[in-house]
Amino acid sequence: MAANYGGGYKRPRVTSGDLRTPVTFYKEAPYDGPLPDADTPGEPIELHKGYAKIDEVYRRDVEQAKANGTLSDLTITIRDTKGQYVPSNTHYFVIDADGYRNQKYEVKGVLPNFQNRDFVDIVGSVNS
């Protein structure tokens, strides 16, 4: 009779094959005008381009998300860049996929992925 050691192999929650959606991270450039409160922003500065897995609010969590005002939040998972790019709450990202185009998502939080340290989870919120 074979011994059971905790159920055997479990597939990782995220793999490289799940990263299928193009995403680009930016930061706002300083204003071009001569005055500090000039209305003309500079061109956004591209910081990082790659692929992500997108997780939206689950159906069972919709009521809680409405109550918290976080219905437009989503979590993306990107490959850890090992320091080449470090996401910050001063950055935003754009998702190049149907349903997400023309939306800027502010980085609200960056969470290490403890199940697989090759990935980083980023919480974003629509920037209106």
Secondary structure, 3 states (H helix, E strand, C coil): CCCCCCCCCCCCCCCHHHCCEEEEEEECCCECCCCCCCCCECCCEEEEEEEEEEEECCHHHHHHHHHHCCCCCEEEEEECCCCCCCCCCCEEEEECCCCCCCCEEEEEEEEECCCCCCEEEEEEEEEC
